[in-house]
Amino acid sequence: MSVFVQTSLVVPTIMSADGHVLTQPFLELCRLCIPIVERLGTAFILVKTDISGNIKRLADKALTDPDRYRTLFTIVQDEMVCNAHGHGTSCTKGLLWLKRAMEFTVAILLKLQEDDQIELCKAVKDTYALTLQRFHGFIASTAFSLAFNFVPTREDFEQSLGSDARSGMAEFTTGFGPVLAEIQAFMIVNNLDDPTRV
């Protein structure tokens, strides 16, 4: 079964009728992205771990008051009121890095859609340069650069995603991209898009 079968069911449920990002559907879609990251190769275990950790951080907070934290930005707004949003272990930082990881994943899939001939290794390297690299210091950049040498071939990657990989990618990126843009806009308006390198 394609990894995109489930994502196609979740994408339409992320935004509320009044235009808010809903916490649980957003986190569920991020969870469903983990198999995509896994298929980039074993070298991406650290990315998978980071994604999983940030999902857990946000999910744990949401469980403390499910009604209040039904919408994602309320978690961040509450941290801003308490001046806790800048801490490295805050949900705000967790959301920021989760968003960045999702942008990286979506951008790889978009790159593959835009160029039928590009190899996965080049698509990943090019995407990294445009999305995450500016937030990584020397050690993180070096680790990522090494990991890129071990990604599978494009053919193997697409086959691992299932028979409807191409159409699934298009539907997924079309649906999830605007949600990530909404989160980015919120981060910028609230001065939360921390450029600090890690």
Helices and strands as residue ranges (DSSP letters): H 4-10, G 11-13, H 23-38, G 42-44, H 45-64, G 68-70, H 72-81, H 91-114, H 120-131, G 133-135, H 138-148, H 154-161, H 165-189
